[in-house]
């Protein structure tokens, strides 16, 4: 265990009340929790850990429990809804530690199935996501009222999320009823001393981006800046937040939406689109340094199709450069001009064009198979620019293998002694699974083959798209012109024009010609692969011209190119080695750059399966004459304790990530005797570096803000020193009326009747039960078949959030829910609940049409209200407004009966029971059919039902009998005519 973890645990154990701990991301929160669990003894009572939303954190805690203490057999089990109440009660009294879902815990607390005296404490793992209305706050409030002696310990490793609102940390502490705030930033003395005492050996490699990559990045930043300027003109957003640096993070979308949500319905289409465009541009900037040139072009093609008509950024001045340069990275379009194109002249001509015609719009590019388009007179040339990092990664791996071979004898001696401090495992950390797979391909088959495979896929997609369009355009059998329209097949001219207007017609034809040719000679792929070599050689020479960084060696070519470049390769390798050693010496002399060498990204990781691939490379070694070490590829998105699992000696951080860098530091601090070498591969002057540095500044700024808040914080406590919680100061004022009538027993307060609300179990996923409890209502959780909230024997409420309302209308579930409510309750209520921080409107007034349309939510609501006249629709501005509405609805109403509410809608097994709400006295489907018949009204349908037993009997009644039942000859004649009407047929 690292020493600063011991300090944190000591501080927590000193305060029996608990506390809130905020760490820098990557400082092994899961190990800290595991250490606390090992210290827990069953004599203290049961320890409950509220299950975090990310399963990766739970799995990491379990892993560390096994590694820290192999004898610790009591791995926390999870208490879920699948376990029956008696089984859960037995676990609660066992004294062990358990994960438990918040929904089950709050229900067990409200139904008194949880023996709170047996609980030692609660651990909350995602304190940054708490709010006054969250289920966790509800749990702590009830738990504290029943057991004042137990502790509540909350943890968070996302400091930037703890400063997102006004006094977020202070409000969170009041929700949790804790007094102590423990801040552990990376710059804290104990942390920095320990992590910098024995730092890993660091090689920082700055790779220059290619000319076109620099051009694309510059253009994207220009477009982002233009979009931000447009947003500033709206005067709706805080200008300080609108910077390009902030725009690099996902949280920027949250910042902007949080400010715009309350007035979203008043915004114009342009402003709404700008918010979406900024998100797209951030992705473009990220994908530029993450993916290869062909994939990037493919993504841009999809954007051009999907966003061309409505987006704002595509019409910005610099956006043309993004598309143009992305194409130039993949292919060139060169005019034939009658010149014979053999291999050498082609590459020379291509080079001339690349140096001369930077700003010319003509050069665009295409396939290296030298295919020419007869009508356009153009030649398609492959460029297929490789990612500069690929070559550097290969050089690093070769350097690592050389070092391993040099130290081979020494390592064998160490292994014989049984002290394996250098196991030679090489770990390459990438951002996502796709990058891992592509890099593995790159090392196995060489970058040229990988790029060519991507290029082939790109071209074949073009052909498939054309074939699909042609199939739609032409019927299968050859028929005369115009016959397709009679068949119902309309010509698809708009699709074709949309495609050919965005790309030039000539270029599009040339691409399709190259793709068709490629498909026709698919069995001779190797011929196609050998053809573009000279072009790539030209590209390699062009790269050498721009050599700036520590190690930007020549491209490793296949075939004949190997012998030509081997000498240059070995000399440049030596240069690279000496450069990197100089860099290491600098890092060792400078503790700041060595210890706090890097930090990256936020912890926004998606939970996936661990992506880990071991790979040895005999083919690549045979081709290039240099062997490579076995490599493991790891996707950072999977968020697994990979360093503790593999214990690598060399880590290559291909995509820098702040959290992972801190994990490397902690891993080295825990294993000071282990030799660890870390390579960082950055693109020089790129958004990657800027985002990396900005994430560090942002986290440090968050901690500085929290330190200031801590010095000014006021947490109210009672006489025994326990925290009073959030609304404790207001409770006495709310509960006492403003004016006492002194005549009535000297102003004595009357005993108030406690309000009860029956709540469906599934509703505890929302925050409304918490708010109702805050208002002083008694919450009774049960499983309801009909409705979500039962306010009285007459009033049943179905609550819908906005998102749920749209989904329920789409699936038809809402109709069924309202139908059952109308059947069983006199006052069925549909509650439409808006979010407090969003606009109190479905759509702007200008969007509401005059006519009923199937897609309009207002039309659907209108039809629902017409269909069920007794249904009451209530619009609520927020959770607190809902609580006020419920209180006013319950005034002068009886309290609901729990046993009756449970039985509603449940089918009866023993038949009809007297006064049983489950009894089905009528066939409801037949009743609904009867009420829809012509002439049948609300005033006469009951008389008809009394007069005949079934619809079959009704159909046989004469008009005179019908007139007697329906109260008039006109209504009877209408119904009779309807029943006797002939069924129209098409025969």
N, C-alpha and C positions, 0 to 999 in steps of 0.2 A: 504493500500500500504506500502511496506517496504521502509525504509528511503533511502537506496542507489538507489532505482528507482527514487526517487525525485531528488537526486543529478544528476543522469544521464540526466533526463529531463531538469533540470535547465541548465546544460552544453550545451545541444543541442539547447535550446531556445535562449541562449546568442549569438550564431553564426547564422546569417540569411542565410549563405551559405550552412548550413547542416554539416554533418560529418559522420564518420565511427565508429560504436560502436561494440566492440568485448567483449562479456561476457564469463564467464565460463559456461560450459553446465549445465543446470538444474537451472539456476538463473532466471527462470520465464520470458523468453523473450516475450512470448505471453501476459503476464500481462503488461509488459512495453509498448508494441505496443498498447494494449487496452487503457492504460492510456493516451497515446499521442492522440489517436483518440477522446477520450472524451474531451480533451482540445481544439480540433480543432473546430473552429466556421465557419459557412457558409459564413460569411462576408469576411474571408480571401481568399476564392476561393475553388475550388474543390481539394480534396486530392486523389491522385491515389496510390494504393498499388499494386505493381507488384505481381501477384499470385505466391506463392512459389510452388515448385514441389511437396511438401508433403501436402496433403489435411488436415492432422492432425493439422498442425500449424494454418491453416485457421480456422478450427473448434474450436480450443482452443481460438483464438483471439475473435471469435464470442461469445463463452461461457463466457469469462471474461468480455466482454462488457456488457452482460446481468447481471452478478453478481455484477460487480463494480458499475453500475449505472442502476438500474431497470427502471428508467424513460427515459433512453436513447433509444428512439425508432428507431433511424436511424442506424440500423445494416447495415454494408456495403454490398451492392449487388455486383454481379459480372458481369462485362461487357465482353461478349464473342462474337464470330462470329455470333451467332444466332440473335443478335439484329441488326436491320437495321441502316444504317448511320444516318438518321434524329433522330431516337430514341437515338442513342449514343451521338449525338451532344447536344440533350436536357439534357442528364445526365451530360455531361462535363460542362455545364454552370449552373448546379443546385447548386453548392457549397457544396455538400455532399462528403463523403468519399466512394470510390469504390475499389473493387478488379478488376484488369484487366490483361488479359493475354498479355505477351510481344509482341506476334505476331500481335495482333489487334492494340496495341498502336503504334508500329513502322509503320504499314501501314497507320494508321490515321494521323500520323505525316508527312509522306512523301506525302500524298495526300491532306494535308492542311485541313483535316476534324476536326482536334483538335484545338480549340481556346486556344493557349498556354497562352495568357494573363489572362485567367480565371482560370489557374491552380496555386494553392498555392505551391504545391510541390509534390515530388515523394518519396515514401518509398519503399526500396528494402530489402527483408527479408532474402535473401540467398547470402550475400556478398562473402562468401567463394567460391562460384561456379563461380564468375565472372572472365572474362579474357578480353584481348584487343579486341578479335574478337566476344565476346558474344553479343547477341541481346540487353541485358540491357545496355552495354557500348554504343552501337549504339543509343539507345533511349536517353540516357543522353547527348551524343554529340549533337544531333539535337535539343533536348529540350533546352540545355544551349545556343545554337546559336540563338534561337528564344526568350528566356525569361531568362535574366541574373539575375533577382531578385528572382526567385523561389529557394526553397531549395531542396537538395537531401539528404535524410538520409538513410544510409545503416546499416544493423544489421547482426551480425553473432554470433552464440553460439558454433562454432566449431573452437577454436583457433589453433588446430594442423593442420587444413586445410589451415590456413592463413600463415603458414611457410613452405608449401610444395615445393615451387619453389624459384628461386632467387628473393629476394626483393618483394615477393608477395603482402604484405600489401601496399608498396609504389606504385606499379604498379596499384593496385586496386583503390587507392585513386586518381591517375591521370586519370584513366578511368572514375571515377565518378565526376571529377572536384571538389573535396572537399579538404580542407586544414587541418582539425582537425581529429586526431585519438584519440578515447576515449577507454582506456583499463580498463576493470573491472574484474580482476582475483579473485578467491576465497580468495587469501591472501591479497587483497586490504584492507586497514585499515577500511574503512566504512563498507565493506561487512563482514569482519571477526568479527568486534566488534558487529555488529547487530545479526549475526547468532549465536555467542557464548555467548550473554548476557543471554539468557534464554534457554539453550539447552534442547532437549528432554531427557528423562531417557533412558539410553542405556544399553542393555544386549548383550554382545558379546560372542557368543557360538562357540567354536572351536570343531568341530566333527572330531575325528580321522578317516581316511579312513581305509577300510578293507585291509588286507594284500595283496590280489590280486589286489585291486585298486592301491595300492602303486606300486606294481610290474608292472602293465600296464603303469602307468604314467612314471615310470622310464625308461621303455623300449621305450615309444614314444619319450621321450626327447632324449634318446640315438640315435634313428633313425633320429630324426630331426637334431641333431648335425652332424651325419654322412652325411646327405644330404647337409647340409650347407658347410661342409668341401669339398664335391665334387664340389659344386658351386664355392667355392673360387679358386679351381684349374683352372677354366675356364679363370680367369683373365679378366672377362667381367663386373664384378659387383664391386661396392665400398664395400670393406671388412668391413668397420665400420658398415654398415647397417645390415650385416649378423650375427645377434645374435638370440639366442633362445627366448629371451625376446621380441624382435621385432616381431618374428614369431608368437606370440600369437594374434596379431591384424590383422584385415582384411586389414588395410592399408599397411601391409608388402607386400602383392601381388602387390599393386599399385607401391610401391617403386621399387620392383624388375622389374616389367614390364616396368616401365618408363625408367629404365636404359637399358633394353634389347630390347625394341621395335624397336629402329632404326637399330639394327643389327640382328633382329629376323631371317631373311632369311639366315644368315650366321651361325647360331647356329646348333649344332648337335642335333640328336633326344634325346640323353641322357640329355642334358642341358634343353631342352624344357620340358621333362618329370619331371625333378627335380622341376621345378617351379610349376607344377601341383601337384606333390607329397607333397610339403610343405603345400599346401592348404588342401589336404586330411588329413595330419597329424594334422593340427591345428583343423580341425573338430573332429578328433578322441579324441583329448585332451579335447575339449569342451564338447563333448557328454558323456565322461566318468563321469563327475561330474553332468551332467544334466539329463541323462536318466537311466532307470533301467537296470539290468544286461542282461535280455533276449533281450530287444530292442537293446542293444549295440552289443550283439552277432549276432543278425539278420543283423545289419548294416555291421558288419565285414564279414559276409557270402556273402553279396552282393558285397563288395569290393573284396573279394577273387575271385569271378567269373568275375567281370568287369575289374579288374586291374591286374589279376595274370600274364598276358603275357607281358604287356608293362611297368609296373611300376618298378621303381628302388627300392623304399623303402621296398617292400615286400621281396626283396632278401637280405636286410641288416641283419646282424647277430642277432640283438635284436628283429627283427620283429616276430620271432617265439614265443617269450614270450607273445607278445600282444594277439595272437590268443589262445595260450595255457591257459593263465590265464583267458581270457574272458570265455572260456569253463568251467574252473574249478569253476567260479562264478555261473554257471547255473547247471551243472551236473557232475557226476563222473562216470567213467567206471571201475567197479571192477570185478576182475575174481572170478568165483564161487568157484573153488578149492574144490568142494564137500562139503563145509560147509553149514549147514542148516541156512538160513537167516530168523530168526524171527525179530520182531521189535527192541528189545533191542540190540541183537548182531549186527544188521545192523548198528545202530548208533555208537556203540563202534568201530566196525571195520572201519567205515568211519572216526571217529575221529583219530584213530591211523594212518590211511593213510595220513590224512591231516597234522599231525604233523611230521610224519617221512619223507614221500616221497615228499618233496617239489620239488626237482629237478628231480624226476623220470619222464620220459616221458610217462610211461605206464598209470598213473592215468589220466583219462579224465572224463567222467561223464554222468549219464543220469537219467531216469525216476524213481520216487519214487514208482511206482506201482509194483516194484520188478519183472518186467517182465524179463525173461531171453531169450537169443538167443541160440537156440539149437546148431547151427553150430559153433558159436564163443565161447560159454561157458561163457558169460559175463552177469553181472547184471547191470541194469541201475538204478542209484540213483539220485534223485533230490537233489540239494543243494539250488538253487533258493535264492541266497544271496540278502537280501533286502538292499536298499540304506540306509546307516547309518543315513542320515538326516531324513528319514521318522519317525523313532522312536523318535528322538529329537523333531521334529515338534509336534508330538502327546503329548509329555510330556509338551511342552511349552503351548499348547492349554489347557491341563488339569490344569496347574498352573494358567493360565489366568482365567479359570472358577472358580477355588477356590477363587482367589482374588475378582472376581466379586461377588461371593456369600457372602464373608465377608463384602464387602462394599455395599451390597444390601440395607440395611436400610438407610445408609447415602445418597445413590444415590436417594432413593425415596423422602427424604426430599428436596434435591436439585431440583428435578423435580417439586415438589410442589411449590417451589419458582419461577420456570420458568427459571432457569439458568442452562441449560444442558451443562456442560463443559466436561462431561464424558459420551458419549452415548453408550459406551461398544461395539462399532463396531470393529471387528477384521478383518484386511486386510492382506492377504498373497500375496506377490508380487513374481511372477515367470517370467521366461524369455519368455516363449512362451505358446501358447494355449494348446499344448499337455501335458506339465507339469502340468498346472492348472487342466485339466481333470483327470489326473492320481492321483494327490494329493487328489482331491475330492473323487475319488473312494477309495483311500487308507484310508481316514478318515471315509468314510461311511461303507465300507465293511471289513476293516482291510487289512494290507499289505500282509498277506499270500494269501488271496483270489485274490488280484490284481496280485501278482506274478504267481499264479497258472493259472489264466486266460491268462496271456501273454505266459506262457509256453505251454498251450494247443494250442493257436493260432500258436505258433512256430512249434509244432509237426504236427498239421493238415496241415500247409503249406508244410511241407516235404512230407506228403502223397499225397497232391494235385499235387505236382511237379512230384512225381513218377507216379501218374495216367496219367498225361499229357504225360510223356515220354512213358509209356506203350501203350497209345492210338496211339501215332505216330508210335510206333514200330510194333504193331500188327494190322492187319485188323480186322474189327468187327466180321465177320463170321470165324469160325475155318476152315482153309484151309491148304493144304499140305505146307511143308516148301519150301521156294523159290518162292512161288506164289506171295508174296507181292512185290517182285522186278519187276515181270512182270506187276503188277498193277501200278507201278511207286512209290511204297513206299519203300524207302531205309532204311536199318537198321541204327539206330542212335548210333553207337558205340562211336564216339568221345565225345558226350555229357555225356554218362555214365562214360567214363574213366576220363573226366575232373572233374567230381564230385567226383569220388572215389579215384582219385590220390591225391586230395587236402586234403580230410578227409580220415582217414584210413577206409578200407573196413569193418572191424568189427564194428567200431563205427557207420558207416553209416547204416549198417544192424540193429544194436541195436536200433538206433533212429527210423528207419522205423517200426520196430516191436512194439516199445512202442507207436508210433503214431497210428498204425493200431488198437492196442488193445484199445487205448483211444477212437478212433472213434466208435469201436464196442460197448463200454459200455458208450456211451455218456449220456444215460438216467440216469445212476447211478453216476452222477458227484460227489455227496457229499461223496461217498465212497472213490473216488480218492483223495478228499481233506483231508479226515481224516487220510489217510495212512501216509503222510510224516511228521506228527507232531513230532515224536521222533527225526527224523533227524534235524528238525528245532530247537528242544530243544538243541541238540548238538551244533548247530550253535550258539545259544544264549549263551551257556556256553563258547564257544570259544571266542565270542565277549567280554564277561566279563573279560576274561584273559587279553585282550588288552586295558582295560579301562584306558584312559589317560586324556581325556578332562574334561571340566567343568561338563557336564552331559551326560554320556553315559550309560543309564539305561538298565536293562534287557529287552529282547524282550517280548512284551505283546502277550501271546498265547491265542488261542481260546480253548473252551471246558475245558478239565480237567486242562490244564496248568494255567488257571486263578487263581484257589484257591492256587496253589503252589507258585505263584509269587506275589500275592497281597500284602503280608507283605513287601517283598523286594521292591516292587514297591513304597509303601507309604514311606518307609524309604529313598529310593533313591530320591524320590520327595522332601523330606525335605532337603536332602543334596543339591539337585539342587537349591532349593529356597535360602538357605543360601549363596551358592556360588554366585548366581546371584546378591543377595543383596550386597555382598561384592564388586562385580564388579561394581555395580551402584555407591557405595560410592567412589570407585576409580575414576570413570568417572566424578563424580561431583566435586571432588577436583582437577582434572586435566582438565582445560578448553580446552586444545588442543585436548585431546582424546575425550572429551565430545562434543565439538562443531564441530570439523572437523573429526568426528568419522569415516567416510567412504566416499568413492567416487569411482564410477565404470563405466566401459564400455565406449565406444564411443557412440555418438548419432545415430548410424547406425540402425535405426529402420524401419521395414517394415510397411507400412500402412495397418492395418487390422481393422475389426470391433472390438469394445471394447469387451474384454472377461472378464466378471464379473459374478460370480456365487455365490448366497447366499445359505447357506446350513446349516441345523440343523441336528443333528445326534442322533435320538432316538435309532436306532439299536445298534450303537457302544456303547452308554451309557448303554444299557441293558446288552450287552455282557460283558463289562469290569467293570461295576459298577461305572464308573466315567463319569459324563456328560461333554460335550464339548460345548463351546460357538458357536453362529452362526458365520460362517466364510464367508468372501467374497474373492474369488480368482481373481487375476488381472494379465493379461499378459502384461508384459512391452513392448512387441512389438507393442501393439495397440496404445501406445503413447497418452493417454487421460488424462485430468486433474482430475484424480481419487480422489486425496486427497481433492480437493475442492468440488467434487460431494458428496463423502461419509462422509467426516470429521471424520475419524476413531480415536479411542482412543488408539488402539494398532496396530502397523504395524510390521509384521514379514517379513523381507527381506530374502526370501528363496534363491534367486539367486542375489548376490550383483551386483548393477549397479550404477555407479558413478552419472549419471544424476538423477536417482530416489532418491538417497541419498540427493543430493542437494535440490531436490524438497521437501523432508521431512523437511530439515533445514529451507527453506523459509516458508513452511506451518506453522512450529512452531513459527517462528519469527513474522508471521502475526497474530497468535493466541497465544499470550504469556500466557494468563490465562488458556488455555486448557491443561489438563494433557495428555501427549503423551508419550507412552512407545514404544520403538523400539527394536526388537530382530533381531540380525544379526546372521545368521547361515552360518558359513564358514566350508569348509573342511580344516583341519589343514595341513600345508605344501603341499598345492595342487596348481595346475596351476591356480585355481580360485582365490586364495589369491594373487598369483604372478601377474596375469593379472590385478586384482583390484588395487594393489599398483603401478604397472607399468603405468596404465592409469592416475593415479594422477601425477606421476613423469613426464609423457609425456606432460600432459597439463601445468604443472608448467614450464617445460622447454620451451614449446611453448611461454608462456607469457614472460618469461625472454628474449627470442630471440626477441619478438615483442617490448619489452621495449628498448632493445639495438638499434633496427632498428629505433624506433621513435626518439631516440636522434641523429641519424645520417641522418635523412630523409631530402631530399630537394624537395620541391613542388614548381614549378615555378608559379608565379602569375603575373597578369598584373598591370597597374598603379592603377586601382580601387580596387585591392586586391582580384580579382576573380582568381580562379585556371585556368591555361591555358590548362590543359589536357595533354595527353600523348605525341603526336607528334608535339606539337606546335612549339618547337624550330627548327624543321626540315622543317616546312611547307614553310618558306620563301626561304630556299635553294632549295627545290624541285621545287618550282613554277618558279624560275628565271633560265634561261639558263646560262651555265658557261661563254660563250663568247658572248658579244653583238657585232653586226656589227655596228660600230659608224657612218658609212656613212648613214645608214637608219634612218633619222630623229634624229640624235644624240644618237642612241641606244635606241630609244623608243620601249617599249615592244608591240608586235603585239597583237591584240585582239584574244585570242585563242577560237576556237570553242569548246563548251561544249559537251562532249560525253554523249550520252544517252543510257541506257540499259533498255529494258522492261523485268521485272522480274515477274514470276508467284507468286501469293500470298503464295502458299504452300512452296515456297523456303525460306521464312523468318524463317523457323525452323532451317535453316543452318546459318553459319556465313559469307558465301560468299557475300551477298548483303552489309554487313557492310564493308568488305575489299574493295569492288568496290567503295563504297562511300568514303572511306579513300583515294582512288587513284584519287578522283576528278570527278568521273562519276556521272551523274544524274540518280537516280534510279526511275523508274516508275512502281509501283506495280499494276498489273491487274490480272484478272483470265484468264489464257491461256488454251486452249484445246489441243494445239500442242506445245511441247517443254517446257523448263524451262526458257531459256534466249533467247531473240531476239536481236541480235547485229546489224543487218542491214536488209533491205528488202529481202536479199538473204540468210543470215546466221541464222540458228536456232540451239540452243545448248540444248541437253538433258544431265543434270549433274547426275552422279552416284558416290556415295561414294562406297567404296569396299564392305561393308556389303549389301548395296542396290543393287549393281550389281549382286551379287550372288543370292539374293532373286528374282530379276527381271528375271534372266535367268531361275530359278526354276519354277516360276509362268507363264512364257511366256509373261509377260507384256512388256518386253523390245522389243520383236519382233514387237508387235503392235505399240509401240511408234516410233520406227525407221521407220516402214512402213508409218505412217502418216506424219512424217517429210519429207521422200523422196517424198511423193506425193505433198506436198505443198511448199517445199523450194528447191532452186537450190543447196545450200550447207548445207546439214544436218550434224551436228557434234555430236558425242558421246564423252563427256568429262568424263574421269575416273580420279577421284580426290583422291589422297592418303592423309593420315594425316601427318602433318609435323613431329610429334614425332615418327612415325612408319617407318618401312622399305619401300623403294620405289621399292617393288617387290611383285608379287603375290606368288611366290614360289621360292625355291632355284633352281639353274640351273640343279642340279642333278635330281630334281623331274620332269622336263619337258621331256615327252616321245617323241618318234619318230612318233607314230601313233595317229590317231584321236580317242579319247575315250569319251564316253558320260558324264563322270564325271569330265573331265578336263576343267577348266575355259578357258585355252588357246585354246582348241579345239572349244569350243562354240563361242569364239570371232572370230576365223578363219572362221567358218561357217557363222557367221553374216556378216563378211566383204565380203565373196564370194557371199552371197545372195543379198546384197545391195552394188553394186560396187561404187555408188556415196557417200556412207557414209564415213565420215572422223573421225578417232579416235584420240583423243588428250589425252596424258598422262600428268597429272599435279602432281608435287611434293608436293605442299601445296596450301593453299588458296591464298597466296601472288603470287605464281607462276601463278595461274589461272588468277589473276587480270592482270598480265603482258601479258599473252597470249591473253586475251580479248582485251587489248589495241592495241596489234599488229594486231589482226584480224580486228579491226575496222578501222585501218588506210586505207585511200583512199576508204572508203565505205560510202554510204549515211546513214543518221540516220534513225532508224526504225519508221514506222508509227503506232501509238498506236491503232487507230481505225481499221486498216486492221488486225493487229496482234490479236485483240480481236475476229474478225469475222472468222479467220482461223479455219476450222474444225467444226464450228457450222452449223448444217443442216439448209438449207434455207427453209423458210415457203412460200414465195410468188413465188417460182419457180426460174429459172435461170435469173440472173441479169447480164447485160453487165459489163465486167471487175471486176466481183465479184469473189474473191478467193474461195468463198463457193460453186460456181457452179460445179455440178458434171456432166460433159459432157459425161463421159464414165462409163460403168459398170466395176469397177476396178477388181472385182473378175474374170470376164470373160477375161479381158486383161491379168491378171496374168496367167490364165489357158492357153491362147493362146501362151504366151511367153515361156511356158514350153513344148510346143509340139515339136516333132522332126522336124528338118528342118527349124523351125522358129527362126530367129536371130534378134538382135537389129536393123539390117539394113533393114529388110523386113517386120517387124510386123505391122508397120504403114500403109504400102501399102495394106496389107491384110485387115486391119480394114476399110480402105477407100473403098475396093472392095466388101465387104459383110457386112451386117448389124448385123449378129448374128452368134454364133457358129453353130447353126442348119443349117444356109444357107451355112456356110463354109463346113460342112460335105457333102453337096449335090453337091459341085462344081466339074466339071470334071478336069482331070489332066492338060489338055491344059490351062484352065483358071487359075489353080493354078500356073503353070509354068510362066504364064504371070505376075501374081501378085508377085510371090516369086523370080523372076529373074533367073530361071534356072530349067531344068527338073529334075535334081538329087534331089534338095530340095523338089520339088513338089511330086516326086515319094515316097520319105521318109515319107512325111506327109500323102499321100494317103494310103500307106501301113499300117501306124499306125491307121488311121481311119477305115480301112476295116478289120483289124485283128480280128480273131475270139476270142471270150471270152472263155478262158479255164474253164472247169467245172470238178468237181470231180466225176460226175455220169458216 
